[in-house]
C-alpha cells in the first residue's frame, strides 16, 4: 500500500488509477471520436457530463492539453479540471481576447472551437458545447439570430450580445476598387465559406444566383489569407482580418454577434464569469477599439424559447 501511495503521488493520480481497467477510445465519453488511434485531448464539463475533446487548432492558438490517449491507454494530467472549463464554438477572430479575460477574471478556461454559426448551434443543441457564437442577424433582419435559436430543442436559450460587427468584401490589389458592384461584375475568382456560416449567407445574397465558389475557407482568416496569397481575388470576411492582412475592402453589412447558451446554465459560475467579462467596461473598451467591432450593445441578454 505504501508503494502504491508513493507511485500515485509521483504520477499525480489516484491509487485507483494505477490498477483500474483501461478505458477504450470507443467506450470513452468523447465529444467526437479522434481521427487516429492516438491523440492529445482536453477534458471539459459540457452538457452535464465530462467529455473528452480531441485537440484541434483554436482561435486562442495552442492550448495545453489535459492528457494523451495512445495505444488504448489513457494518461490524464493531474491538473485537469473539467468543471473549470467552458467549451465555446464560434468564428469570432477576436475570441482569444475573451478567453484571456475570462481566465484572468474568473479563473476559467475557455476552449474556443472554430466553427461556423450553424455548426456551433448544432453542437450546442447536442450538448457538446456550452456556448455558440452566431452572427446571422443583420440590420435588415435583426431577429434572425433569435429565430435560428428558437428552432433548437431544449427548455430555452439566452442570447448574450457581444458586439455589432462589420462583414466586408475583401479584394486583392488587382481587383476593381470602385464599388462592390464593380467587383461582382468583374468575373473574379472568389473564395467562399462553408454552408451555414454567416459569411456564406452574405456571399449568396451578393452573388444573386451566380455560381458559388468551389474553393471554401474554414474561417474569416482563411478567406483573407487566400486573397493575400493570390489564390483568390475576393471574398467575404470580417473587417478585422481584412485589415490585418493588408487588404482593401468594401463594407458590406453590419451584423449582430451573439453568444448563445442554454437558459439552464444561467447561474453556472462559468457562464456568470463569461457574462461579467462581456459586460465589463475594460473588455468592452478593448473590443470596441478593434476594427469592425461596435461593443456598445455588449452585455444585453435576450431569453428565447421554442
C-alpha positions, 0 to 999 in steps of 0.5 A: 500500500505504501508503494502504491501511495508513493507511485500515485503521488509521483504520477499525480493520480489516484491509487485507483488509477494505477490498477483500474481497467483501461478505458477504450477510445470507443467506450470513452465519453468523447465529444467526437471520436479522434481521427487516429488511434492516438491523440492529445485531448482536453477534458471539459464539463459540457452538457452535464457530463465530462467529455473528452475533446480531441485537440484541434487548432483554436482561435486562442492558438495552442492550448495545453492539453489535459492528457494523451490517449495512445495505444488504448491507454489513457494518461490524464494530467493531474491538473485537469479540471473539467468543471473549470472549463467552458467549451465555446464554438464560434468564428469570432477572430477576436475570441482569444481576447475573451478567453484571456479575460475570462481566465484572468477574471474568473479563473476559467478556461475557455476552449474556443472551437472554430466553427461556423454559426450553424455548426456551433448551434448544432453542437450546442443543441447536442450538448457538446458545447456550452456556448455558440457564437452566431452572427446571422442577424443583420440590420435588415433582419435583426431577429434572425439570430433569435429565430435560428435559436428558437428552432433548437430543442431544449427548455430555452436559450439566452442570447448574450450580445457581444458586439455589432460587427462589420462583414466586408468584401475583401479584394486583392490589389488587382481587383476593381476598387470602385464599388462592390458592384464593380467587383461582382461584375468583374468575373473574379475568382472568389473564395467562399465559406462553408454552408451555414456560416454567416459569411456564406449567407452574405456571399449568396445574397451578393452573388444573386444566383451566380455560381458559388465558389468551389474553393471554401475557407474554414474561417474569416482568416482563411478567406483573407489569407487566400486573397493575400496569397493570390489564390483568390481575388475576393471574398467575404470576411470580417473587417478585422482580418481584412485589415490585418492582412493588408487588404482593401475592402468594401463594407458590406453589412453590419451584423449582430454577434451573439453568444448563445447558451442554454437558459439552464446554465444561467447561474453556472459560475462559468457562464456568470464569469463569461457574462461579467467579462462581456459586460465589463467596461475594460473588455468592452473598451478593448473590443470596441477599439478593434476594427469592425467591432461596435461593443456598445450593445455588449452585455444585453441578454435576450431569453428565447424559447421554442 
